[in-house]
Each structure stands twice: as structure tokens, then as C-alpha cells.
């Protein structure tokens, strides 16, 4: 929402393409929706995200295209969405081309390697580097498989059902038709071909249509099936025999279900910025964009993203302090330094002393969320959120009554008993908890003690 997206394709005039390319190079936050040819030879180091909405032709192509992101050494993401139709289309393009048979075989092999990479269950970076003869000794810890390891399952029976259906239908039909047979959907075409009488009709009810499509995609990637003809009909290969006979085990990757807000998932910024630093970073980006516009240069020529992150984190308050930031020499300080300094706010005591996770909870509280709301939103226990906010109360970063639902009399009663038990000096909540016979939970008591510490 609120982003500028520009097209770049052969249907535009040369003037439009040149203008869109110029804006992409010189402005911040521009999204270009284009064919893969866009970007060839364009030196833009601060691309943070490359998305593929269809399948590339090979691992080499994928590596080259995703390599347009993060050329400045800062973190960047590559994301790809593909489906069965992409696989079928790519294979048909190769098979229907006028190239020599050897070229077609090599192209199909490269496509199969890419499909294998897509359905990989281990670290993608290790696999990608290994393909080009390089070694990464440990998993990268950053790809989707490292962050959310995929589950696998014993797919032998499903493989036998799929391969058998291909065989019994005469190897003349595409994936959608075969899936309908497995699910027992007797449409007019299936009935006309009398395929509703096959032994495999309706035997695949244990999987959904999407799951069966995933099975066929993986069997194609493993080269147990291949695509033939203009309509994408599937045919068996020699490699499928031991699986069809049940003589060889096969592990398939479980379909990963996308969730809008997966439990425990945490948003990450582009680098190492804390939650409190992000608003400063955004202000600095606006300043950089304005300076780039005034000087008619690309934004990265003013300074790189890494420099902005350092500014947002350190927050220098004078031009002398600005000289300690990597990327700011004398010329840039003299030319642009004052504009950046003007929007940098000094860090509060809370920002200096609270951890990133404590600051995140405090930020949500300041936006009007209750403790329960924050706990649900962050996927944490309410007691954990109370501990975060107790730290903030002690630093006078928030008020006690914005965290706990206690009357003034209750706060006074707890405070007096805490003094009697010397709870602050003893760093002990249990005696106070037991005195009130569990009337108040530990989180509430911790916040009251934090309020006492703030006032002492």
C-alpha cells in the first residue's frame, strides 16, 4: 500500500521505458514490474527485494536475476512464486523449439535441477553454492528452509497412485484431469472417457487437490514424469519403475500452508535496527530522497542504506559526531550533514536501556493496546509483556496505571506491604504474592515494585 510501481516492457514507448528506468535509479522506494531483461547492466546497489512471479529457465538464470539485490552488501530478499503451469510451459517451450535434440536435453536437465532446488528441504544457499562448485560449511540460517524447516512424509503410496493413474489413462492427460480422477470427480470428460471406472478413480481422497498438484510437481522435478504435447500430457519415464512397483522408498515435501500471521513469526528490518530506531530510519530516508531530488542524483549517491542505519542507531547530534559515521567524509558532511542532523532525535533513557523486545511492547502500549492485546499480537505470554513494561515503568517511560488495572487504594496497600517486607531490597516477589494470597499476579506486583523504584 502506498508504494509507487512502474511497468517496464516492450509495449511501452522508448521514452516511457527511459523515464521509468531513470526513476528507478534515482528515487527511493520505486517498484519496477518488468520482464527479466530489465536490470541487465543497471548498477543499482541498494535493491532490497527481487520477486519472481514465474519460473526461471535454470539455476544459472535464477542466480543471475536474484543477484541484482543487495549489491551494496546489505541484507536483501529474493522471493519466487511458481506453479505446475509454469513447469509445463517451460518444458513445452523447450520441446517445441527448433533447437537440436542435445540442446533440448540440456535445457530440460537444467530445468529439472531448478525444480529440484525449488522443492529442496535443506539449506538453499548451501545447495546454490554447491551447484557452482563452492562450499558453505554450515546452513545459512536465513533462507526459508533454515528459518522454517519443511516437513517431509512417506510418499510411496501417493507416488504409486499418481503414476498408476498416468499409466491407466494412457499417458495422454494433464495434471488437472489426473487429480480429478484421484479425487473421484466424475466430470463430463472423465465420464465420456469411462475413466470413472478405473481402479484409481477416487482413491486419492486422503489428499487435497493442492496436495496432489504438489505430488505431481515433485515427481516431475525428480524426472519420474515428463511433459509431452501441446496440452501438457504427462508420461512415465524409465526412472519411475521401482517406485511404481513399490521397490524404492520416496520422501516428499509437505505442502507449506501460507498464513497471514504465523504464530511466533517476527518481522525483521533490513539490518540490525531496533524497533525504536526504525522511525528515525524512515525520516532519514525521506531526507535522502529530497537531497537526491535537489541534486539530480540517485539516492544511493547521497549515502547507502548501511549509512542510514548507522545514523538511525547512533544518532549523532553534531557535525563533528557525524564524522564518526562510515560513509560521511568531509565533503558529504559539508554538503548534506546539516539536513540529516536536523531530523535526528537523541535517544531517551528508555531507548538506551530497554532491549528491542521491551521497546516493542512499550511502543504498542503507547499506541493504545492493552497488555492482553500486546501478548496476542506478539505471540507471547501476558506475564512476559508485564515484565517488559515493568522495566519501562522503572525508567519512567510509561505510567503504572496505563499497565495495570488497580485503584489508588490498591496500589497504596501493595506499596506499604512491599515496604514492610523490604521486597525491593530483597528482590523477592514470592512473600508479597503469598501475603495477598494470590489476589494479584506476579506481573502486577512486579509493575508496582517498578513504580516504587522509579519514585525512589
C-alpha positions in Angstrom: 0.0 0.0 0.0 1.2 3.5 -0.8 4.1 2.3 -3.0 4.9 3.5 -6.5 5.0 0.7 -9.0 6.2 1.3 -12.6 5.9 -1.1 -15.6 8.8 -1.8 -18.0 8.2 -3.9 -21.1 8.3 -3.8 -24.9 4.8 -2.4 -25.2 5.8 0.9 -23.8 7.5 3.7 -25.8 11.2 4.1 -25.5 10.6 7.4 -23.7 8.4 5.8 -21.1 10.9 3.0 -20.5 13.8 5.5 -20.2 11.7 7.6 -17.7 10.8 4.6 -15.6 14.4 3.4 -15.6 15.6 6.8 -14.6 13.1 7.0 -11.7 14.1 3.5 -10.6 17.8 4.5 -10.4 17.3 7.9 -8.8 14.3 7.6 -6.4 13.8 5.6 -3.3 11.0 3.0 -2.9 10.3 2.5 -6.6 9.0 -0.9 -7.6 9.5 -2.0 -11.2 7.3 -4.7 -12.7 9.1 -6.0 -15.7 10.4 -8.8 -17.8 13.7 -10.4 -16.7 15.6 -8.4 -19.3 15.1 -5.3 -17.1 18.1 -4.7 -14.9 20.8 -6.1 -17.2 23.8 -3.8 -16.8 21.9 -1.4 -14.4 24.2 -0.6 -11.5 21.8 0.0 -8.6 23.4 -1.3 -5.4 20.6 -0.9 -3.0 17.9 -3.2 -4.4 16.3 -4.8 -1.3 13.8 -7.2 -2.9 13.6 -9.3 -6.1 10.4 -11.2 -6.8 9.9 -13.9 -9.5 6.2 -14.4 -10.4 7.1 -17.3 -12.7 9.7 -20.0 -13.0 13.1 -19.1 -14.5 14.7 -21.4 -17.0 17.6 -22.6 -14.9 19.6 -22.2 -11.7 22.1 -20.0 -13.6 19.3 -17.7 -14.7 17.8 -17.6 -11.2 21.2 -16.8 -9.6 21.9 -14.0 -12.1 18.4 -12.5 -11.7 18.3 -12.6 -7.9 21.9 -11.3 -7.8 20.5 -7.8 -8.6 19.5 -7.5 -5.0 21.8 -6.5 -2.2 24.9 -5.5 -4.2 25.8 -3.0 -1.5 26.4 -5.9 0.9 23.3 -5.2 3.0 20.6 -7.8 3.6 18.2 -8.4 0.7 15.4 -10.9 -0.1 14.6 -13.0 -3.1 11.1 -14.5 -3.4 9.6 -16.7 -6.0 6.1 -17.9 -6.7 5.5 -20.7 -9.2 3.1 -23.4 -10.0 2.6 -26.5 -12.1 1.6 -24.5 -15.2 5.0 -22.7 -15.1 6.7 -26.1 -15.2 4.6 -27.4 -18.1 5.0 -24.2 -20.1 8.8 -24.1 -19.7 9.1 -27.7 -20.9 6.7 -27.2 -23.8 8.8 -24.2 -24.9 11.9 -26.3 -24.9 10.3 -29.3 -26.6 8.6 -27.2 -29.3 11.7 -25.1 -30.0 13.7 -25.6 -33.2 16.9 -26.3 -31.2 18.9 -29.5 -31.6 18.0 -32.5 -29.5 21.1 -32.1 -27.5 20.2 -28.5 -26.7 16.7 -29.7 -25.6 18.1 -32.4 -23.4 20.4 -30.0 -21.7 17.7 -27.4 -21.2 15.3 -30.0 -19.7 18.1 -31.2 -17.4 18.7 -27.6 -16.2 15.0 -27.0 -15.7 14.8 -30.2 -13.6 17.7 -29.1 -11.5 15.9 -25.8 -10.8 12.7 -27.7 -9.9 14.7 -29.8 -7.5 16.1 -26.7 -6.0 12.5 -25.3 -5.6 11.4 -28.4 -3.7 14.5 -28.7 -1.7 14.1 -29.4 2.0 17.5 -28.3 3.2 19.5 -25.0 3.2 19.0 -23.3 -0.2 22.3 -21.3 0.0 24.3 -24.4 0.6 22.7 -26.1 -2.4 23.0 -23.0 -4.6 26.7 -22.6 -3.9 27.3 -26.3 -4.3 25.8 -26.1 -7.8 28.5 -23.7 -8.8 31.3 -25.7 -7.1 31.5 -23.7 -3.9 31.1 -24.9 -0.3 29.3 -23.4 2.7 30.2 -25.5 5.8 27.0 -24.6 7.8 23.4 -23.8 6.8 22.9 -20.1 6.1 20.2 -19.6 8.8 18.5 -17.1 6.5 16.6 -19.0 3.7 13.1 -20.2 4.1 14.2 -23.7 4.8 16.5 -22.7 7.5 14.0 -20.3 9.1 11.1 -22.7 8.8 12.3 -26.3 8.1 9.9 -28.1 5.8 8.3 -31.4 6.9 8.6 -34.5 4.7 6.4 -37.5 4.6 6.5 -41.1 3.2 5.1 -40.5 -0.2 5.4 -44.0 -1.7 1.7 -44.8 -1.8 0.8 -41.4 -3.1 3.5 -41.8 -5.8 2.2 -45.2 -6.8 -1.4 -43.8 -7.1 -0.2 -40.9 -9.2 2.0 -42.9 -11.5 -0.7 -45.6 -11.8 -3.3 -43.1 -12.8 -1.0 -41.7 -15.5 -0.4 -45.2 -16.9 -4.1 -46.3 -16.7 -5.3 -43.2 -18.6 -2.9 -43.9 -21.5 -0.4 -41.2 -20.6 -2.5 -38.7 -22.6 -3.7 -36.2 -19.9 -2.5 -33.3 -17.9 -2.3 -32.7 -14.1 -5.8 -31.2 -13.5 -7.5 -34.2 -15.2 -5.4 -36.7 -13.3 -6.1 -35.0 -10.0 -9.9 -35.1 -10.7 -9.7 -38.8 -11.3 -7.8 -39.4 -8.0 -10.3 -37.3 -6.1 -13.3 -39.1 -7.8 -14.7 -36.1 -9.6 -16.7 -37.5 -12.5 -17.0 -34.6 -14.9 -18.4 -35.0 -18.4 -14.9 -35.5 -19.9 -14.0 -38.2 -17.4 -17.3 -39.9 -17.8 -17.1 -39.8 -21.6 -13.6 -41.4 -21.5 -15.0 -44.0 -19.0 -12.2 -43.1 -16.6 -14.7 -43.2 -13.7 -14.4 -46.9 -14.0 -10.7 -47.0 -13.4 -9.3 -48.7 -10.2 -7.6 -45.4 -9.3 -10.8 -43.4 -9.6 -11.5 -41.8 -6.2 -8.6 -43.5 -4.4 -6.9 -40.1 -3.6 -9.3 -38.7 -1.1 -6.7 -38.6 1.6 -5.1 -35.6 -0.1 -6.5 -32.3 -1.3 -6.3 -31.1 -4.9 -3.4 -28.7 -4.0 -1.5 -31.6 -2.3 -1.9 -33.8 -5.3 -0.6 -31.0 -7.5 2.4 -30.8 -5.2 2.9 -34.5 -5.6 2.9 -34.3 -9.4 5.2 -31.3 -9.3 7.8 -33.2 -7.2 7.5 -36.3 -9.4 8.2 -34.0 -12.4 11.1 -32.5 -10.6 12.5 -35.9 -9.8 12.1 -36.8 -13.5 9.8 -39.7 -12.8 7.3 -38.0 -15.1 7.8 -35.8 -18.1 5.5 -33.4 -20.1 4.6 -34.1 -23.7 2.5 -32.4 -26.4 0.8 -29.1 -26.6 -1.7 -29.9 -23.9 0.8 -30.8 -21.2 0.1 -34.5 -21.0 2.2 -36.4 -18.5 4.1 -39.6 -19.5 6.1 -42.0 -17.4 9.9 -42.2 -17.6 12.1 -45.3 -17.1 13.1 -43.9 -13.6 9.6 -44.4 -12.3 9.6 -48.3 -12.4 11.0 -49.0 -8.9 8.6 -46.6 -7.3 5.6 -47.8 -9.3 6.4 -51.3 -8.1 6.9 -50.2 -4.5 10.6 -51.3 -4.5 12.1 -48.0 -3.5 11.1 -45.5 -0.8 10.4 -41.9 -1.6 10.2 -38.9 0.8 8.0 -36.0 -0.4 7.9 -32.5 0.9 4.8 -31.5 2.7 2.8 -28.6 1.3 3.6 -25.5 3.3 0.4 -23.6 4.1 0.7 -19.9 4.0 -0.6 -18.0 7.0 -1.1 -14.2 7.1 0.3 -14.2 10.6 2.1 -17.4 11.6 2.5 -17.8 15.3 5.9 -16.8 16.5 6.8 -15.1 13.3 8.7 -11.9 13.8 9.2 -9.1 11.4 12.8 -8.2 10.6 14.1 -4.9 9.3 16.7 -4.7 6.6 19.6 -4.9 9.0 20.2 -4.6 12.8 18.0 -1.6 13.7 15.9 -1.8 16.8 12.1 -1.1 16.8 12.8 2.4 18.3 15.3 3.2 15.6 13.0 2.4 12.7 11.1 5.8 12.8 14.4 7.6 12.6 15.5 5.5 9.7 12.3 6.3 7.8 12.8 10.1 8.4 16.4 9.8 7.2 15.3 8.0 4.0 12.9 11.0 3.3 15.8 13.4 3.8 18.0 11.4 1.4 15.2 11.2 -1.2 14.8 15.0 -1.0 18.5 15.7 -1.3 18.8 13.3 -4.2 15.9 15.1 -6.0 17.5 18.5 -5.4 20.9 17.3 -6.6 19.6 15.2 -9.5 21.5 12.1 -8.5 20.4 8.6 -7.5 19.6 8.3 -3.7 22.5 5.9 -3.1 24.9 8.6 -4.3 23.9 10.6 -1.3 24.6 7.7 1.0 24.0 3.9 1.2 21.3 2.2 3.3 24.1 1.0 5.7 25.0 4.6 6.4 21.4 5.5 7.2 21.1 2.5 9.6 24.2 3.7 11.4 22.8 7.2 11.6 19.4 5.9 13.0 21.2 3.7 15.5 23.9 6.1 16.8 22.0 9.4 16.2 24.9 11.9 16.2 23.8 15.4 17.3 26.6 17.5 15.8 28.6 17.6 12.5 31.7 16.5 14.4 29.9 13.4 15.7 28.6 12.8 12.2 32.2 12.3 11.0 32.4 9.1 13.0 29.7 7.5 10.8 31.1 5.4 7.9 30.1 7.0 4.6 30.3 10.6 5.7 33.6 12.3 4.7 34.3 16.0 4.9 32.7 16.8 1.5 29.4 14.9 2.3 29.2 16.4 5.8 29.6 19.9 4.5 27.1 19.3 1.7 24.4 17.2 3.3 25.3 16.8 7.0 23.1 19.5 8.4 20.0 18.1 6.7 20.4 14.7 8.4 21.3 16.1 11.8 18.2 18.2 11.7 15.9 15.2 11.9 17.9 13.1 14.3 16.5 12.9 17.8 18.7 12.0 20.8 17.9 8.6 22.4 15.8 8.7 25.5 16.9 6.8 28.6 14.3 4.1 27.7 15.8 3.6 24.3 19.3 3.4 25.7 18.4 0.9 28.5 15.5 -1.2 27.2 16.0 -4.1 24.9 14.5 -4.2 21.5 11.7 -6.6 22.6 10.9 -4.4 25.6 10.8 -1.4 23.4 8.4 -3.1 21.0 6.0 -3.9 23.9 6.2 -0.3 25.1 5.6 1.0 21.6 2.4 -1.0 21.3 1.3 0.2 24.8 1.8 3.8 23.7 -0.5 3.1 20.7 -3.3 2.1 23.0 -3.0 -1.7 23.1 -3.7 -3.4 26.4 -1.4 -6.0 27.9 -3.6 -8.8 26.6 -3.7 -7.3 23.1 0.1 -6.9 23.0 0.5 -10.5 24.2 -1.8 -11.8 21.5 -0.3 -9.6 18.8 3.3 -10.7 19.6 2.5 -14.4 20.4 3.9 -14.0 23.9 2.5 -14.6 27.4 0.9 -11.7 29.3 3.4 -12.2 32.1 6.3 -11.7 29.7 4.7 -8.4 28.4 4.2 -7.3 32.0 7.9 -7.9 32.7 8.8 -5.8 29.6 6.5 -2.9 30.8 7.8 -3.1 34.4 11.2 -2.2 33.0 9.7 0.7 31.2 7.8 1.9 34.4 11.1 1.9 36.3 12.6 4.2 33.7 9.6 6.5 33.8 8.9 5.6 30.2 5.3 4.8 31.0 2.8 5.2 33.8 1.8 2.4 36.2 -1.9 3.0 35.7 -1.5 2.5 31.9 -0.3 -1.0 32.5 -2.3 -2.4 35.5 -6.0 -2.0 36.4 -5.6 -1.1 40.1 -7.3 1.5 42.2 -5.2 4.1 44.1 -6.1 2.4 47.3 -4.9 -1.0 46.0 -1.6 0.5 44.8 -1.1 2.1 48.2 -1.9 -1.2 50.0 0.6 -3.2 47.9 3.2 -0.5 48.2 3.0 -0.4 52.0 3.2 -4.2 52.3 6.2 -4.2 49.9 7.9 -1.7 52.2 7.1 -3.9 55.2 8.6 -7.0 53.5 11.5 -5.0 52.1 10.6 -6.5 48.7 12.7 -4.1 46.7 15.9 -4.7 48.5 15.3 -8.4 48.7 14.4 -8.7 45.1 11.7 -11.2 46.2 8.1 -11.2 44.9 7.0 -14.5 46.4 6.5 -13.3 50.0 4.4 -10.4 48.7 2.4 -12.8 46.4 1.8 -15.1 49.3 0.7 -12.3 51.7 -2.1 -11.3 49.3 -3.0 -15.0 48.8 -2.5 -14.8 45.0 -5.0 -11.9 44.8 -2.5 -10.1 42.5 -0.4 -12.0 39.9 3.4 -11.7 39.8 3.3 -9.4 36.8 1.1 -6.8 38.5 3.3 -6.9 41.7 6.4 -6.5 39.6 5.0 -3.4 38.0 4.1 -1.9 41.4 7.6 -2.5 42.6 9.0 -0.9 39.4 6.8 2.1 40.1 8.3 2.3 43.7 11.8 2.1 42.2 11.0 4.9 39.8 9.9 7.1 42.6 12.7 6.4 45.0 
